[in-house]
Amino acid sequence: MTEENRNSGLTTILTYEDDVLGKIAGNTVRDVDGVLSLEGNILDSVTDRFSDETDPTKGVKVDLDNDEKEVKLAMEAVLEYGKSIPNVFNKITSKLNQAVTEMTDLKPTEIKINIKDLQTRDEFLKKNRKTDKKKDK
């Protein structure tokens, strides 16, 4: 956002790094009922194995245009088996649009979600427990 205060001659500029939008998106989506996780590429998976914390930007791709104040978001998700995929998608896009709009001066122009997998909650928890045990060794 570029604004000029005509009284003082002060020009102010506000821009964002992609990771800021990635964090907003990642943290927002993880709170949606029916989303088990966001999945990144193989490099993200390897990096997470050596990290103590989950990166909220994992699985989120950001195409940010600071000049036009627009952002496109793309992510890959694992959803909970048995939930309505279109309903979960609608919740995700609604919450993302609201979060980005309220927290920044950017306008989301595109939100893409690729469903990478469906798992029951039990399958997801078992799979992640095995991964956590490998981390502890």
C-alpha positions in Angstrom: 0.0 0.0 0.0 1.5 3.3 -1.0 -0.1 6.4 0.5 1.1 10.0 0.4 0.1 12.2 3.2 -0.3 15.5 1.4 0.0 17.6 4.5 3.4 16.3 5.6 4.7 15.0 2.2 5.3 11.6 3.8 5.1 8.6 1.5 4.5 5.2 3.2 4.8 1.8 1.7 3.5 -1.5 3.0 4.6 -4.8 1.4 4.5 -8.4 2.4 6.7 -11.4 2.0 5.2 -14.6 0.6 5.8 -16.4 3.9 3.5 -14.0 5.8 0.6 -14.9 3.5 1.6 -18.5 3.8 1.4 -18.4 7.6 -2.0 -16.7 7.5 -3.2 -19.3 5.0 -1.7 -22.3 6.8 -2.8 -21.4 10.3 -6.3 -20.5 9.0 -6.8 -23.8 7.0 -5.5 -26.0 9.8 -8.4 -24.9 12.0 -11.1 -25.9 9.5 -13.0 -29.0 10.5 -12.3 -31.8 8.0 -8.7 -30.7 7.2 -6.2 -33.1 8.6 -3.1 -31.5 7.2 -1.5 -29.4 4.4 1.1 -31.3 2.5 4.2 -29.9 0.9 6.6 -31.3 -1.6 9.2 -34.0 -0.7 11.7 -31.3 0.4 9.2 -30.0 2.9 8.6 -33.5 4.3 12.4 -34.1 4.8 12.8 -30.7 6.4 9.9 -31.4 8.8 11.5 -34.6 10.0 14.5 -32.7 11.3 12.4 -29.9 12.8 10.7 -29.7 16.2 7.7 -27.7 15.0 5.3 -27.9 12.0 5.8 -25.1 9.6 2.5 -23.3 9.0 3.6 -22.4 5.4 4.1 -26.1 4.5 1.9 -27.0 1.6 1.0 -23.4 0.8 2.1 -21.7 -2.4 1.7 -17.9 -2.6 1.6 -15.8 -5.8 1.7 -12.3 -4.4 1.4 -9.0 -6.3 2.3 -6.2 -3.9 1.8 -3.6 -6.6 -1.7 -4.6 -7.4 -2.5 -5.7 -3.8 -3.6 -9.1 -5.0 -2.7 -12.6 -3.9 -3.3 -16.1 -5.3 -3.1 -19.1 -2.9 -2.6 -22.7 -3.8 -2.3 -25.6 -1.4 -2.4 -29.4 -1.1 -4.5 -30.9 1.6 -5.3 -34.2 3.3 -8.9 -34.2 4.2 -10.8 -36.4 6.7 -12.6 -39.3 5.1 -16.4 -39.1 5.3 -16.6 -35.3 5.3 -18.2 -33.5 2.3 -15.2 -32.3 0.2 -17.2 -29.4 -1.4 -18.4 -28.3 2.1 -14.8 -28.4 3.5 -13.6 -26.6 0.4 -16.2 -23.8 0.8 -15.3 -23.4 4.5 -11.6 -23.2 3.6 -12.1 -20.6 0.9 -14.5 -18.5 3.0 -12.2 -18.5 6.1 -9.1 -17.8 3.9 -10.8 -14.9 2.1 -11.9 -13.4 5.5 -8.5 -13.9 7.2 -6.4 -12.4 4.4 -8.8 -9.5 3.9 -8.9 -8.7 7.7 -5.2 -9.1 8.4 -3.8 -7.4 5.3 -4.8 -4.9 2.6 -4.6 -7.6 0.0 -7.4 -9.0 -2.1 -7.5 -12.8 -2.7 -8.2 -13.4 -6.4 -7.7 -17.1 -6.5 -7.7 -20.0 -4.1 -6.8 -23.4 -5.4 -6.9 -26.6 -3.3 -5.7 -29.9 -4.5 -6.9 -32.8 -2.4 -3.9 -35.0 -2.0 -5.4 -37.7 0.1 -8.4 -38.7 2.2 -7.8 -40.5 5.5 -9.8 -41.4 8.6 -8.8 -39.5 11.7 -7.5 -42.8 13.1 -5.4 -43.5 10.0 -4.0 -40.0 10.1 -3.1 -40.2 13.8 -1.5 -43.6 13.4 0.6 -42.5 10.5 1.8 -39.4 12.4 2.6 -41.3 15.5 4.9 -43.5 13.5 6.6 -40.4 12.1 6.9 -38.9 15.6 8.5 -42.1 16.9 11.0 -42.0 14.1 11.8 -38.4 15.0 12.5 -39.4 18.6 15.1 -42.0 17.6 
